[in-house]
């Protein structure tokens, strides 16, 4: 990674959700103050769910400038938006339907479309919505990412050609992915590394080995794709609960429970 990541250890998933919600809220307010909008890529999975629920609660619902947020997704399964496995559906039910968002600023990945076409549309929408000019990658303000037990993040799986792609988004064939086994569309390191901030949200002991491989193992993004995320505009931030951090040896910051 370009700079050593910032590692923050929460006591448990509830503590992690509170810290992540505060990070989102502060980043949103700062981006809107500086640029008039906040562009975020959401992730699916079990760890972000309580974060979104916390954001939809009374405190953050009132302080976040929801109508000025451009919502994107780090990845999506190639399923219809109402399917139980849709990352968009999870975010809509836990967050988007519960706060005052601008529907025109919700840029879901069309999982019901042919995967390669959906990836092209995703890349085009990212450039259009963020007014990207020329060949420069558009800059998300924040990308929220998870980590799989195999070291994948977004839908960048081990040995996937998407890890080395020069495009903003790629289709990922089902043969490479963990269950549920369906094709996916993912943002690539080109898009994610151009973000102004990247935050990994990781919880549970089943992820401890992958966390250690990503942060302290030899660099090999083909085997541990999370290592391909090296933001060009600063340090990646890893928010871990105590179980996910259990295998780390080189922590340079003491754990402290946040609000």
C-alpha positions as CSV (number, residue, x, y, z in Angstrom):
1,X,0.0,0.0,0.0
2,X,1.1,3.5,-0.7
3,X,1.0,4.5,3.0
4,X,0.7,2.4,6.0
5,X,-3.0,1.9,6.8
6,X,-4.7,3.5,9.8
7,X,-5.9,0.6,12.0
8,X,-8.7,1.3,14.5
9,X,-10.0,-1.5,16.8
10,X,-13.5,-1.4,18.2
11,X,-14.6,-3.5,21.1
12,X,-17.4,-5.3,19.1
13,X,-19.6,-5.0,16.1
14,X,-21.9,-2.4,17.9
15,X,-18.9,-0.3,18.7
16,X,-17.6,-0.6,15.1
17,X,-21.0,0.4,13.7
18,X,-21.0,3.5,15.8
19,X,-17.5,4.5,14.7
20,X,-18.2,3.9,11.0
21,X,-21.5,5.9,11.2
22,X,-19.6,8.8,12.7
23,X,-16.9,8.5,10.0
24,X,-19.6,8.6,7.3
25,X,-21.4,11.5,8.9
26,X,-18.2,13.6,9.3
27,X,-17.0,12.8,5.8
28,X,-20.4,13.8,4.3
29,X,-20.6,17.1,6.1
30,X,-17.0,18.0,5.1
31,X,-17.5,17.1,1.5
32,X,-20.7,19.0,1.1
33,X,-19.1,22.0,2.7
34,X,-16.1,21.8,0.4
35,X,-17.6,20.7,-2.9
36,X,-21.4,20.8,-2.5
37,X,-21.9,17.0,-2.6
38,X,-20.7,13.8,-1.0
39,X,-20.0,10.8,-3.3
40,X,-20.0,7.5,-1.5
41,X,-19.7,3.8,-2.6
42,X,-21.6,1.5,-0.3
43,X,-20.9,-2.2,0.3
44,X,-23.1,-5.2,1.0
45,X,-22.6,-7.9,3.6
46,X,-23.4,-8.3,7.3
47,X,-21.0,-5.8,8.8
48,X,-22.3,-2.7,7.0
49,X,-26.0,-3.5,7.9
50,X,-25.8,-2.1,11.5
51,X,-23.8,0.8,10.2
52,X,-26.6,1.8,7.8
53,X,-29.2,1.2,10.5
54,X,-27.2,3.5,12.9
55,X,-27.1,6.2,10.2
56,X,-30.8,6.0,9.7
57,X,-31.3,6.5,13.5
58,X,-32.4,9.8,15.0
59,X,-29.0,11.3,15.6
60,X,-27.4,10.9,12.2
61,X,-30.6,11.2,10.3
62,X,-30.8,14.8,11.4
63,X,-27.1,15.8,11.0
64,X,-26.2,14.2,7.6
65,X,-27.0,16.3,4.4
66,X,-28.8,13.3,2.8
67,X,-30.2,15.3,-0.2
68,X,-26.6,16.2,-1.3
69,X,-25.2,12.6,-1.3
70,X,-24.4,10.7,-4.5
71,X,-24.8,7.0,-3.7
72,X,-22.9,4.3,-5.6
73,X,-22.1,0.7,-4.8
74,X,-18.7,-0.9,-4.6
75,X,-20.1,-4.1,-6.1
76,X,-23.4,-5.8,-6.9
77,X,-24.6,-9.3,-7.5
78,X,-26.2,-9.9,-10.9
79,X,-29.7,-10.3,-9.5
80,X,-32.8,-8.0,-9.8
81,X,-33.0,-5.1,-7.3
82,X,-35.7,-6.9,-5.2
83,X,-33.8,-10.1,-4.8
84,X,-32.8,-11.1,-1.3
85,X,-29.1,-11.1,-2.2
86,X,-29.1,-7.6,-3.8
87,X,-26.7,-5.2,-2.1
88,X,-28.9,-2.4,-3.3
89,X,-31.9,-3.9,-1.6
90,X,-30.1,-4.2,1.7
91,X,-29.0,-0.6,1.6
92,X,-32.4,0.6,0.5
93,X,-34.2,-1.2,3.3
94,X,-31.8,-0.3,6.1
95,X,-30.9,3.3,5.0
96,X,-32.2,4.8,1.8
97,X,-35.9,4.3,2.5
98,X,-35.5,5.8,6.0
99,X,-33.8,9.1,5.2
100,X,-34.5,12.0,2.9
101,X,-32.3,11.1,-0.1
102,X,-32.7,12.5,-3.6
103,X,-33.7,9.5,-5.8
104,X,-31.8,11.1,-8.8
105,X,-28.6,10.7,-6.8
106,X,-29.0,7.0,-6.2
107,X,-26.9,5.2,-8.8
108,X,-27.4,1.5,-8.3
109,X,-25.6,-1.1,-10.4
110,X,-28.2,-2.7,-12.6
111,X,-27.7,-6.3,-11.5
112,X,-30.6,-7.4,-13.7
113,X,-28.7,-6.4,-16.9
114,X,-26.1,-8.4,-18.8
115,X,-23.0,-8.2,-16.6
116,X,-20.6,-6.6,-19.1
117,X,-23.2,-4.1,-20.1
118,X,-23.9,-3.3,-16.4
119,X,-20.2,-2.7,-15.8
120,X,-20.0,-0.3,-18.7
121,X,-23.1,1.5,-17.4
122,X,-21.7,1.7,-13.9
123,X,-18.4,3.2,-15.1
124,X,-20.3,5.7,-17.3
125,X,-22.6,6.7,-14.5
126,X,-19.7,7.3,-12.2
127,X,-18.1,9.6,-14.7
128,X,-21.4,11.4,-15.5
129,X,-22.6,12.0,-12.0
130,X,-19.2,13.1,-10.8
131,X,-18.4,15.3,-13.8
132,X,-15.1,13.5,-14.5
133,X,-13.2,15.0,-17.4
134,X,-10.7,13.4,-19.7
135,X,-8.9,10.3,-18.6
136,X,-8.7,11.2,-14.9
137,X,-10.6,8.7,-12.7
138,X,-13.6,10.3,-11.0
139,X,-13.1,10.8,-7.2
140,X,-15.4,9.3,-4.8
141,X,-15.3,11.0,-1.4
142,X,-15.6,7.7,0.5
143,X,-15.6,4.0,-0.4
144,X,-16.8,1.6,2.2
145,X,-15.4,-1.8,1.7
146,X,-15.5,-5.2,3.5
147,X,-13.2,-8.2,3.5
148,X,-13.9,-11.8,2.8
149,X,-12.2,-14.8,4.4
150,X,-10.4,-15.4,1.1
151,X,-9.0,-11.8,1.1
152,X,-11.5,-10.4,-1.4
153,X,-12.9,-7.0,-1.2
154,X,-15.9,-5.6,-3.2
155,X,-16.1,-8.4,-5.8
156,X,-12.4,-8.4,-6.5
157,X,-11.7,-12.1,-5.9
158,X,-8.4,-14.0,-5.9
159,X,-7.0,-14.5,-9.4
160,X,-9.6,-12.2,-11.0
161,X,-8.6,-10.2,-14.0
162,X,-10.5,-7.3,-12.5
163,X,-7.7,-6.7,-10.1
164,X,-5.4,-5.5,-12.9
165,X,-8.1,-3.9,-15.0
166,X,-7.6,-0.3,-16.3
167,X,-11.4,0.2,-16.3
168,X,-13.5,1.7,-13.6
169,X,-15.8,-1.3,-13.3
170,X,-15.7,-4.9,-14.5
171,X,-18.0,-7.9,-14.7
172,X,-16.9,-10.9,-12.6
173,X,-17.9,-14.4,-13.7
174,X,-19.6,-16.6,-11.1
175,X,-16.9,-19.2,-11.3
176,X,-14.6,-16.9,-9.2
177,X,-17.0,-15.9,-6.5
178,X,-18.1,-17.2,-3.1
179,X,-21.7,-18.3,-2.5
180,X,-24.2,-17.2,-3.5
181,X,-22.6,-18.1,-6.8
182,X,-23.8,-15.6,-9.4
183,X,-22.0,-13.2,-11.7
184,X,-21.1,-9.8,-10.2
185,X,-20.2,-6.3,-11.2
186,X,-17.4,-4.6,-9.2
187,X,-15.6,-1.3,-9.0
188,X,-11.9,-1.9,-9.8
189,X,-8.8,-0.7,-7.9
190,X,-8.6,2.2,-10.5
191,X,-11.9,3.6,-9.2
192,X,-11.4,2.7,-5.5
193,X,-7.9,4.0,-5.3
194,X,-9.0,7.4,-6.6
195,X,-11.4,7.9,-3.7
196,X,-10.5,10.6,-1.2
197,X,-11.0,8.1,1.6
198,X,-11.3,4.3,1.8
199,X,-12.6,2.5,4.9
200,X,-12.6,-1.2,5.4
201,X,-15.2,-2.4,7.9
202,X,-14.4,-5.9,9.1
203,X,-15.9,-7.9,12.0
204,X,-15.8,-11.5,13.3
205,X,-13.1,-14.1,14.0
206,X,-13.7,-15.8,10.7
207,X,-12.0,-12.7,9.1
208,X,-9.0,-12.6,11.4
209,X,-6.7,-14.6,9.1
210,X,-7.6,-12.6,6.1
211,X,-7.1,-9.3,8.0
212,X,-3.6,-10.5,9.0
213,X,-2.8,-11.6,5.5
214,X,-4.0,-8.2,4.0
215,X,-2.1,-6.0,6.6
216,X,0.9,-8.0,7.6
217,X,1.4,-10.7,5.0
218,X,3.6,-10.6,1.9
219,X,2.3,-8.4,-0.8
220,X,0.4,-10.5,-3.4
221,X,-2.8,-8.8,-4.6
222,X,-3.6,-11.7,-6.9
223,X,-4.0,-13.9,-3.9
224,X,-5.2,-11.3,-1.4
225,X,-7.1,-8.7,-3.5
226,X,-7.6,-6.3,-0.6
227,X,-3.9,-5.5,-0.9
228,X,-4.7,-3.9,-4.3
229,X,-6.5,-1.1,-2.6
230,X,-3.8,1.5,-2.1
231,X,-5.5,5.0,-2.1
232,X,-3.5,7.6,-4.0
233,X,-4.9,10.5,-1.9
234,X,-4.1,9.2,1.6
235,X,-4.1,6.2,3.9
236,X,-6.7,3.4,3.9
237,X,-8.6,3.2,7.2
238,X,-9.3,-0.2,8.7
239,X,-12.1,-0.4,11.3
240,X,-12.0,-3.8,12.9
241,X,-13.7,-5.3,15.8
242,X,-11.6,-7.1,18.4
243,X,-12.2,-10.6,16.9
244,X,-11.2,-9.5,13.4
245,X,-8.1,-7.9,14.8
246,X,-7.1,-10.8,17.0
247,X,-4.3,-12.1,14.6
248,X,-2.5,-8.8,14.2
249,X,0.9,-8.3,15.7
250,X,1.9,-4.8,14.5
251,X,-0.9,-2.6,15.9
252,X,0.5,0.9,16.5
253,X,-2.7,2.4,18.0
254,X,-4.4,1.3,21.3
255,X,-8.0,0.1,21.1
256,X,-10.3,2.6,22.6
257,X,-14.1,2.4,22.7
258,X,-15.8,5.2,20.8
259,X,-19.1,6.8,21.3
